[in-house]
Amino acid sequence: MKNFQTLKFLDLFRRIFESFGIDYPVMRKILAVKLTMDGRRTPTIFNQQAKKKKKPEENGFIKSLGMYVLLSLFLIPIVIFGQNYLYQMSILFGIVMFLVMTSMISDFSNVLLDIKDKGILQTKPVGRKTISAAKTVHISIYLFFLTAAIAGAPIVAGTFKYGILFLLLSLIGLILVNLFIVVLTAIIYYFILRYFDGEKLKDIINYVQIGLSVSIAVGYQILGRAFSFIDMKITFSPSWWQFFIPPIWFGAPFELFLGSHSNGYLVIFSLMAFVVPVLAIVVYNRMMPSFERNLQKLTNNSGESKRKERRWKQWLAGVICRSNEEKVLFRFSDNMMRNEREFRLKVYPSLGLSLVFPFIFLFNEIQMNSYAHLVSSKWYLGIYMSCLMIPNAVTMLKYSGKYKGAWIYKTAPIKSLAPLYSAALKVFIVNLFLPVYLILSVIFIGIFGIKVIPDLLVVFVTAVLYTVICSNYLKGTLPFSESFEDAQQSGGAKIMLALLLIAVFIGIHFAVTFIPFGVVIYFILLLVITIFAWKQANKTIWNF
């Protein structure tokens, strides 16, 4: 088994682990196995090439950190420009917390809630402390690499400008932030595990993950509103509600020690940055035994796993599906999406963000101008932000927890695979995109009036066309035919490019609003293009 560099570094702290009653050699072997298994997972960014070229000892997660390193370069100006340490570092820590927390929700939840190794480890003479320590260190290793990739560049740049004290405060702050995030996530899951079990528990966890994603996005906006611009200068007006914004806690020590500005609020914020994570760790350690026991509830499938198909879905399948084959595959895809919890884990958080992002733009416009100005403007085009979910969701259609059953496609009496792709995309539009779109449309009509109905219809047709374009990512891969292990850190450059295409659609739509009857003409033209694109995809992309 490979002797990882991470484990060699961990060997330096062997005595510390052993002083807490942890069997270090056993913990190290458990970690070696976990890291080896992680190295065999392929990030979607490298999925196609890795299937042919990937070496067994390569760790796909480490390779995928390049995207975060690139992002960190854009964070450098936040740190080095200006002298308002509280504002600059609060924004930096807010971004770090946003990215790390979303990664915890999408990728590390499986590690926190993993019970697969219990059947092996608990039948061996391995102590609970050792097993818990291995799990904690396993998460910490990946959080270290993730945090270093996101915050490394701005911290190095800030160290050159502000000195060693800045580096020390940054390192301590990042450690405390990670402790706070891990414990907060674990505590939330602890209370869910305590009061629910079986199938219902797994569903609730999915909804909590949506709530966390929305809360992170909303919290990030609240953070920005804690500061105001007066005479081109950033000012901070202390208030009681700011005690509930963690990034300000971690930004306060920089203003206190580097800015030499001291007041009661800064001192309390700084103390909270240290005390809250430490108290959280103490609480987490006390809850750990109960948390581990409650994890067994995840194996309890006492709840109803099968849900009755609603009649309206049967009617809808008859309306939007062209053949009996497609109707059957529509129901099949519908069942797969509703019953695949891993799919919901990866996709549902983006649904919550798609609901929130349009309103973030509206609130920013109201803050800068007025509600009356918003109503008379073209900010209704902000509903395009609901399309942000489409690339990621369409890409995830290829994965399934029951991917080994994909052999049924070869034995099924179907002439072409095109209806399978078509049905899967239609189910995505009906089950996931349409509810978000309808909720936003009703609210936008309430804000901007019925005059925007043609524009909203344009947005819907654009979303359908955008879905067909994104379906090109499925080319050569059958829906629900690959393991979710290949979807780690899903997204990558392709999805980033697809997201840029939304800006193109917004630009075209904005331009036609200045042409008499331009929106109606554009709608008809777009509808024709979408129908043609769907038929063309049936012949080329989906039929291979």
Order of alpha helices (4+ residues) and beta strands (2+ residues): alpha-alpha-alpha-alpha-alpha-alpha-alpha-alpha-alpha-alpha-alpha-alpha-alpha-beta-beta-alpha-alpha-alpha-alpha-alpha-alpha-alpha-alpha-alpha-alpha-alpha-alpha-alpha
